[in-house]
Amino acid sequence: MLFDTHVHLNADQFEEDVAEVITRAKEAGVEYMVVVGFDEKTINRALELVEMYDFLYAAVGWHPVDAIDLNDDHLVWLEEVSAHPKVVALGEMGLDYHWDKSPKEIQKDVFRKQIRLAKKVKMPIIIHNREADQDIVNILKEEEANEVGGIMHCFGGSVEIAKECLAMNFHISLGGPVTFKNAKRPKQVAKEIPLERLLIETDCPYLAPHPYRGKRNEPAYVKLVAEQIAELKEMGYEEIAKQTTKNAKKLFGLF
């Protein structure tokens, strides 16, 4: 019983074989997935997919790399699509200082607007953070994002940053990097964060876990993430799978 809280089955990489990918996920024990949209094209595809499969849900948001492309009409549209019965979160949203397509100030503005929208529609948020730890934390505090809480997606920060996020009503989600031999931070976070606040994900088709690193990721591989966390926490795999699924269902209101 696994819940992959962050998949991009709406990505072009799955255009040819999405049905087979979903079948393999089910065979690996993945019972639920959230398909995350991050621009107009991927949101529309996410909504198509969740209407085809009863165990798929969607998140809708605007990626920080593309923040410069967002306009007021998009924000109105995001609010409209958030009302879809299978949309369970807003995101992914946040800050990405690795790429320079969108200036930092525009990213921050778009991030704040999406947090405010989430509070308006009362939905948890999914945070994308790349090389922007302190700015992310500051904005979440300033915008009182604890009102809705959510997920620090594919968390790569320190235990200290993770604890600040926990204090603001956020869950920590770990993906493929926790299985990498040289990934000290995710492994330390996995050990120290309470199981009741942990989630698992693939972020497929990106960040495939060991031994598939560098290849196309897919939801079936979330089992490898759960197994690694079980090893790090010195717990049984079944316990990790059961509790992370319970955490996700509660956060997304799927009980």
C-alpha positions as CSV (number, residue, x, y, z in Angstrom):
1,M,0.0,0.0,0.0
2,L,2.0,3.0,-1.3
3,F,1.0,6.6,-2.1
4,D,3.2,8.4,-4.6
5,T,2.5,12.0,-3.7
6,H,4.2,13.6,-6.7
7,V,4.2,12.2,-10.2
8,H,4.3,13.8,-13.6
9,L,2.5,11.2,-15.7
10,N,1.4,14.3,-17.6
11,A,5.0,14.8,-18.9
12,D,5.9,14.2,-22.6
13,Q,8.2,11.3,-21.5
14,F,5.1,9.2,-20.7
15,E,3.1,10.1,-23.8
16,E,3.6,6.7,-25.5
17,D,3.2,4.3,-22.6
18,V,1.3,5.9,-19.7
19,A,-1.1,3.0,-19.4
20,E,1.7,0.5,-19.0
21,V,3.5,2.7,-16.5
22,I,0.4,2.9,-14.4
23,T,-0.1,-0.9,-14.6
24,R,3.5,-1.4,-13.4
25,A,2.8,1.0,-10.5
26,K,-0.2,-0.9,-9.4
27,E,1.7,-4.2,-9.6
28,A,4.4,-2.7,-7.3
29,G,1.7,-1.9,-4.7
30,V,1.1,1.8,-5.5
31,E,-2.5,2.5,-4.6
32,Y,-2.7,6.2,-5.1
33,M,-0.8,8.9,-7.0
34,V,-1.1,12.7,-7.3
35,V,-0.4,14.0,-10.8
36,V,1.1,17.4,-10.5
37,G,0.5,20.1,-13.1
38,F,2.7,23.2,-13.2
39,D,1.6,25.1,-16.3
40,E,-1.4,25.2,-18.6
41,K,-0.5,22.2,-20.7
42,T,0.4,19.9,-17.8
43,I,-2.6,20.9,-15.7
44,N,-5.0,20.1,-18.5
45,R,-3.3,16.7,-19.1
46,A,-3.4,16.0,-15.3
47,L,-7.1,16.6,-15.3
48,E,-7.5,14.3,-18.3
49,L,-5.7,11.5,-16.5
50,V,-7.5,11.8,-13.2
51,E,-10.8,11.5,-15.0
52,M,-9.6,8.2,-16.6
53,Y,-8.3,6.5,-13.4
54,D,-10.1,6.5,-10.1
55,F,-6.9,6.2,-8.0
56,L,-5.3,9.2,-9.5
57,Y,-5.6,12.7,-8.1
58,A,-4.3,16.1,-9.3
59,A,-2.5,19.1,-8.0
60,V,-2.6,22.4,-9.9
61,G,-0.1,25.2,-9.7
62,W,2.5,27.3,-11.5
63,H,6.2,26.4,-11.5
64,P,8.6,29.1,-10.3
65,V,10.8,28.6,-13.4
66,D,7.9,29.8,-15.5
67,A,6.7,32.4,-13.1
68,I,7.4,35.1,-15.7
69,D,4.7,33.6,-18.0
70,L,1.9,33.8,-15.4
71,N,-0.8,36.5,-15.8
72,D,-3.9,37.4,-14.0
73,D,-6.1,35.3,-16.2
74,H,-4.0,32.2,-15.3
75,L,-4.7,32.9,-11.6
76,V,-8.4,33.1,-12.2
77,W,-8.2,29.8,-14.2
78,L,-6.2,28.1,-11.4
79,E,-8.9,29.0,-8.9
80,E,-11.5,27.6,-11.3
81,V,-9.7,24.3,-11.9
82,S,-9.0,23.9,-8.2
83,A,-12.7,23.3,-7.8
84,H,-12.4,20.0,-9.8
85,P,-13.5,17.2,-7.5
86,K,-10.2,15.3,-7.9
87,V,-7.9,18.3,-7.3
88,V,-6.5,17.8,-3.8
89,A,-3.7,20.5,-3.6
90,L,-2.3,23.6,-5.2
91,G,1.2,23.4,-6.6
92,E,3.8,22.9,-7.4
93,M,4.8,26.4,-6.5
94,G,7.8,28.0,-4.9
95,L,11.2,29.3,-5.8
96,D,13.9,28.0,-8.1
97,Y,17.2,29.9,-8.1
98,H,19.1,27.3,-10.3
99,W,17.6,28.5,-13.6
100,D,17.4,32.1,-14.5
101,K,14.4,32.3,-16.8
102,S,12.2,34.1,-14.2
103,P,13.7,36.9,-12.1
104,K,13.7,36.2,-8.3
105,E,11.3,39.0,-7.5
106,I,8.8,37.8,-10.0
107,Q,9.1,34.2,-8.6
108,K,8.4,35.5,-5.1
109,D,5.4,37.5,-6.2
110,V,3.9,34.5,-8.0
111,F,4.6,32.3,-5.1
112,R,2.8,34.7,-2.7
113,K,-0.2,34.9,-5.0
114,Q,-0.5,31.2,-5.1
115,I,-0.3,30.8,-1.3
116,R,-3.0,33.4,-1.0
117,L,-5.1,31.5,-3.5
118,A,-4.6,28.3,-1.5
119,K,-5.8,30.0,1.7
120,K,-8.8,31.3,-0.2
121,V,-9.8,27.8,-1.5
122,K,-8.6,26.1,1.7
123,M,-6.2,23.6,0.0
124,P,-2.7,22.4,1.0
125,I,0.2,23.5,-1.1
126,I,3.1,21.6,-2.7
127,I,6.4,23.5,-2.5
128,H,9.2,23.3,-5.1
129,N,12.5,24.6,-3.6
130,R,15.8,24.7,-5.4
131,E,18.6,26.6,-3.8
132,A,16.2,29.0,-2.0
133,D,15.8,27.5,1.5
134,Q,15.7,30.7,3.5
135,D,13.6,32.7,1.1
136,I,11.0,29.8,1.0
137,V,10.8,29.6,4.8
138,N,10.5,33.4,5.1
139,I,7.7,33.7,2.6
140,L,5.8,30.8,4.1
141,K,6.0,32.5,7.5
142,E,5.1,35.9,6.1
143,E,2.1,34.6,4.2
144,E,1.0,32.5,7.2
145,A,1.0,29.4,5.0
146,N,0.6,27.2,8.1
147,E,-3.1,27.9,7.7
148,V,-3.2,25.4,4.9
149,G,0.1,23.5,5.3
150,G,1.2,21.1,2.7
151,I,4.3,19.3,1.3
152,M,8.0,20.2,1.0
153,H,8.3,18.3,-2.2
154,C,11.4,16.2,-2.9
155,F,13.0,17.8,0.2
156,G,16.8,18.3,-0.1
157,G,17.4,20.8,2.7
158,S,18.9,20.3,6.2
159,V,17.3,18.8,9.2
160,E,17.1,22.3,10.7
161,I,15.2,23.7,7.7
162,A,13.0,20.6,7.8
163,K,12.1,21.2,11.4
164,E,11.2,24.8,10.6
165,C,8.8,23.5,7.9
166,L,7.3,21.0,10.3
167,A,6.6,23.8,12.7
168,M,4.6,25.5,9.9
169,N,2.3,22.5,9.4
170,F,4.2,21.1,6.5
171,H,5.1,17.5,5.7
172,I,8.5,16.4,4.4
173,S,8.4,14.3,1.2
174,L,11.4,12.3,0.2
175,G,12.1,10.9,-3.3
176,G,14.8,9.1,-5.2
177,P,17.8,11.1,-3.9
178,V,17.3,9.4,-0.4
179,T,18.6,6.3,-2.1
180,F,21.8,7.9,-3.5
181,K,24.9,6.8,-1.8
182,N,26.3,10.4,-1.4
183,A,23.0,12.0,-0.4
184,K,23.8,12.8,3.2
185,R,21.1,15.4,3.8
186,P,18.0,13.3,2.7
187,K,19.3,10.3,4.7
188,Q,19.7,12.4,7.8
189,V,16.3,13.9,7.4
190,A,14.7,10.5,6.9
191,K,16.3,9.4,10.2
192,E,15.3,12.4,12.2
193,I,11.8,13.5,11.0
194,P,8.9,11.8,12.7
195,L,7.3,9.1,10.6
196,E,3.9,10.8,11.1
197,R,5.1,13.8,9.0
198,L,6.9,11.9,6.2
199,L,5.6,11.3,2.7
200,I,7.2,9.5,-0.3
201,E,7.3,10.4,-4.0
202,T,9.1,9.7,-7.2
203,D,8.8,13.1,-9.0
204,C,8.8,10.9,-12.1
205,P,10.1,11.0,-14.8
206,Y,12.9,12.8,-12.9
207,L,15.2,11.8,-10.1
208,A,15.0,8.0,-10.5
209,P,16.2,6.1,-7.4
210,H,19.2,3.8,-7.3
211,P,19.7,1.5,-9.2
212,Y,17.8,3.4,-11.9
213,R,19.6,6.7,-11.4
214,G,19.9,8.6,-14.7
215,K,17.1,6.7,-16.4
216,R,13.4,7.6,-16.7
217,N,11.7,7.4,-13.3
218,E,8.3,5.9,-12.8
219,P,5.8,5.5,-9.9
220,A,6.6,1.8,-9.4
221,Y,10.0,2.9,-8.1
222,V,8.5,4.7,-5.1
223,K,8.8,1.3,-3.4
224,L,12.6,1.7,-3.4
225,V,12.2,5.0,-1.6
226,A,10.0,3.4,1.0
227,E,12.5,0.5,1.4
228,Q,15.4,2.9,1.9
229,I,13.5,5.0,4.5
230,A,12.6,1.7,6.3
231,E,16.3,0.8,6.4
232,L,17.4,4.2,7.6
233,K,14.7,4.4,10.3
234,E,15.3,0.7,11.3
235,M,11.6,0.0,10.8
236,G,9.7,-2.5,8.8
237,Y,8.8,-1.7,5.2
238,E,5.1,-2.4,5.8
239,E,5.1,0.2,8.6
240,I,6.6,2.9,6.4
241,A,4.3,2.1,3.5
242,K,1.2,2.1,5.7
243,Q,2.0,5.3,7.7
244,T,3.1,7.4,4.7
245,T,-0.1,6.4,2.9
246,K,-2.1,7.3,5.9
247,N,-0.3,10.7,6.2
248,A,-1.0,11.5,2.5
249,K,-4.6,10.5,2.6
250,K,-5.2,12.7,5.7
251,L,-3.4,15.7,4.2
252,F,-5.3,15.4,0.9
253,G,-8.6,14.8,2.6
254,L,-9.1,11.3,1.1
255,F,-10.4,9.4,4.1
